[in-house]
Amino acid sequence: MQVAIACRHGSLHAETREHVTQKAEKLLTYFDRITAIQVTFDFSNGEATAEILVDAEHKHNFVASEKAAEAGFAFDAALVKMEQQLRKYKEKIQNHRGGPTASDIAGEAPVDAGEVATDK
């Protein structure tokens, strides 16, 4: 998996780049089919904007962005959004067939006609 970091109108310190790379690689714990991560920082008007673009298998792209006074804070806030998106997507695909299973249905006792109460 690749982690690409790009900066517009500024640059990042080496420690910040290392922090971004380490945190971005931890996204694999939420969804293991990630193929590439691109982090873009834009420094303008005294604010830093962090945008995270995650490419996953089967043509799924996830995007999260956030603004803050410093690049590290913007990245951390965008990372929280990305984690939520990945968790929600993984839960959605795992619960794709969320109906009752055959064992759940078989475990229920059948209802006899004599047990059904009728109100007259």
Backbone hydrogen bonds in HBPLUS format (Angstrom, degrees):
<---DONOR---> <-ACCEPTOR-->    atom                        ^
c    i                          cat <-CA-CA->   ^        H-A-AA   ^      H-
h    n   atom  resd res      DA  || num        DHA   H-A  angle D-A-AA Bond
n    s   type  num  typ     dist DA aas  dist angle  dist       angle   num
A0037-ILE N   A0002-GLN O   2.84 MM  35  6.06 152.5  1.91 152.4 161.8     1
A0004-ALA N   A0037-ILE O   2.84 MM  33  6.29 162.1  1.87 159.7 163.5     2
A0039-VAL N   A0004-ALA O   2.75 MM  35  6.11 168.7  1.76 170.5 173.7     3
A0006-ALA N   A0039-VAL O   2.85 MM  33  6.29 157.8  1.90 160.0 166.9     4
A0041-PHE N   A0006-ALA O   2.83 MM  35  6.24 159.9  1.88 151.7 157.6     5
A0008-ARG N   A0041-PHE O   2.74 MM  33  6.10 148.2  1.84 153.0 164.1     6
A0043-PHE N   A0008-ARG O   3.08 MM  35  6.27 170.9  2.08 157.8 159.0     7
A0017-ARG N   A0013-HIS O   3.04 MM   4  6.35 157.5  2.09 150.6 156.8     8
A0018-GLU N   A0014-ALA O   3.00 MM   4  6.23 158.2  2.05 147.3 152.8     9
A0019-HIS N   A0015-GLU O   2.91 MM   4  6.13 156.9  1.97 146.6 153.2    10
A0020-VAL N   A0016-THR O   2.90 MM   4  6.10 161.2  1.94 151.5 156.0    11
A0021-THR N   A0017-ARG O   2.96 MM   4  6.16 161.4  1.99 149.1 154.1    12
A0022-GLN N   A0018-GLU O   2.97 MM   4  6.16 166.4  1.99 152.7 156.0    13
A0023-LYS N   A0019-HIS O   3.01 MM   4  6.14 168.1  2.02 152.0 155.6    14
A0024-ALA N   A0020-VAL O   2.89 MM   4  5.91 157.7  1.94 147.9 154.6    15
A0025-GLU N   A0021-THR O   3.08 MM   4  6.20 152.8  2.15 145.6 151.9    16
A0026-LYS N   A0023-LYS O   3.15 MM   3  5.25 137.3  2.34  97.6 109.4    17
A0027-LEU N   A0024-ALA O   3.11 MM   3  5.58 162.1  2.15 110.8 116.5    18
A0028-LEU N   A0025-GLU O   3.32 MM   3  6.05 167.5  2.33 115.2 118.6    19
A0029-THR N   A0026-LYS O   3.07 MM   3  5.70 160.5  2.11 114.7 120.2    20
A0030-TYR N   A0027-LEU O   3.03 MM   3  5.47 147.2  2.14 109.5 118.5    21
A0031-PHE N   A0027-LEU O   3.29 MM   4  6.68 151.9  2.37 148.6 156.5    22
A0057-GLU N   A0033-ARG O   2.98 MM  24  5.69 152.5  2.05 155.1 163.2    23
A0035-THR N   A0055-ASP O   2.77 MM  20  5.65 162.9  1.80 145.0 151.0    24
A0036-ALA N   A0055-ASP O   3.33 MM  19  5.18 162.0  2.37 134.9 135.8    25
A0055-ASP N   A0036-ALA O   2.88 MM  19  5.18 171.8  1.88 155.4 158.3    26
A0038-GLN N   A0053-LEU O   2.82 MM  15  5.09 163.9  1.84 152.4 157.8    27
A0053-LEU N   A0038-GLN O   2.81 MM  15  5.09 164.6  1.83 154.8 160.0    28
A0040-THR N   A0051-GLU O   2.86 MM  11  5.16 163.4  1.89 151.3 156.9    29
A0051-GLU N   A0040-THR O   2.86 MM  11  5.16 152.4  1.94 149.0 157.6    30
A0042-ASP N   A0049-THR O   2.88 MM   7  5.05 149.6  1.98 141.1 150.5    31
A0049-THR N   A0042-ASP O   2.88 MM   7  5.05 156.2  1.94 140.1 148.1    32
A0044-SER N   A0047-GLU O   3.07 MM   3  5.58 151.9  2.15 157.7 163.7    33
A0047-GLU N   A0044-SER O   3.03 MM   3  5.58 163.5  2.06 118.5 123.9    34
A0048-ALA N   A0068-ALA O   2.84 MM  20  5.53 178.4  1.84 174.1 174.2    35
A0068-ALA N   A0048-ALA O   2.97 MM  20  5.53 151.1  2.05 152.6 161.9    36
A0050-ALA N   A0066-GLU O   2.87 MM  16  5.48 164.1  1.90 166.7 167.8    37
A0066-GLU N   A0050-ALA O   2.92 MM  16  5.48 146.7  2.04 148.9 159.6    38
A0052-ILE N   A0064-ALA O   2.73 MM  12  5.27 169.2  1.74 165.1 168.7    39
A0064-ALA N   A0052-ILE O   3.01 MM  12  5.27 150.6  2.10 146.0 154.1    40
A0054-VAL N   A0062-PHE O   2.86 MM   8  5.08 166.9  1.88 151.3 155.8    41
A0062-PHE N   A0054-VAL O   2.92 MM   8  5.08 159.4  1.96 146.8 153.4    42
A0056-ALA N   A0060-HIS O   2.86 MM   4  5.17 153.9  1.93 165.8 169.1    43
A0074-ALA N   A0070-GLU O   3.11 MM   4  6.36 159.7  2.15 151.3 157.4    44
A0075-PHE N   A0071-ALA O   2.91 MM   4  6.10 159.8  1.95 151.3 156.7    45
A0076-ASP N   A0072-GLY O   2.99 MM   4  6.17 163.4  2.02 146.6 151.1    46
A0077-ALA N   A0073-PHE O   3.05 MM   4  6.22 158.4  2.10 147.3 152.5    47
A0078-ALA N   A0074-ALA O   3.00 MM   4  6.20 158.3  2.05 147.5 153.6    48
A0079-LEU N   A0075-PHE O   2.80 MM   4  5.96 147.8  1.90 149.6 159.5    49
A0080-VAL N   A0076-ASP O   3.14 MM   4  6.40 147.1  2.25 141.4 148.4    50
A0081-LYS N   A0077-ALA O   3.32 MM   4  6.66 156.6  2.38 142.7 148.0    51
A0082-MET N   A0078-ALA O   2.95 MM   4  6.25 154.3  2.02 146.6 154.1    52
A0083-GLU N   A0079-LEU O   2.88 MM   4  6.11 158.4  1.92 150.8 156.1    53
A0084-GLN N   A0080-VAL O   3.10 MM   4  6.35 155.6  2.16 146.0 152.0    54
A0085-GLN N   A0081-LYS O   3.02 MM   4  6.34 157.6  2.08 148.8 154.7    55
A0086-LEU N   A0082-MET O   2.94 MM   4  6.20 166.1  1.96 156.6 159.7    56
A0087-ARG N   A0083-GLU O   2.92 MM   4  6.07 160.7  1.96 149.1 154.7    57
A0088-LYS N   A0084-GLN O   2.94 MM   4  6.05 164.3  1.97 149.7 154.3    58
A0089-TYR N   A0085-GLN O   2.92 MM   4  6.11 159.9  1.96 149.7 155.5    59
A0090-LYS N   A0086-LEU O   2.93 MM   4  6.04 164.3  1.95 148.8 153.3    60
A0091-GLU N   A0087-ARG O   2.95 MM   4  6.10 160.2  1.99 148.6 154.3    61
A0092-LYS N   A0088-LYS O   2.96 MM   4  6.11 149.7  2.05 141.5 150.2    62
A0093-ILE N   A0089-TYR O   2.98 MM   4  6.31 158.5  2.02 154.0 158.2    63
A0094-GLN N   A0090-LYS O   2.97 MM   4  6.11 146.1  2.09 144.6 154.2    64
A0095-ASN N   A0091-GLU O   3.01 MM   4  6.07 144.1  2.15 142.8 151.1    65
A0104-ASP N   A0101-THR O   3.12 MM   3  5.19 123.8  2.45  95.9 110.1    66
A0105-ILE N   A0101-THR O   3.09 MM   4  6.44 158.1  2.14 151.5 157.1    67
A0106-ALA N   A0102-ALA O   2.87 MM   4  6.02 159.7  1.91 148.8 154.9    68
A0107-GLY N   A0103-SER O   3.08 MM   4  6.03 136.9  2.27 133.4 142.9    69
A0108-GLU N   A0105-ILE O   3.27 MM   3  5.63 154.7  2.34 107.2 114.1    70
A0115-GLU N   A0112-ASP O   3.20 MM   3  5.37 141.8  2.35 100.7 110.9    71
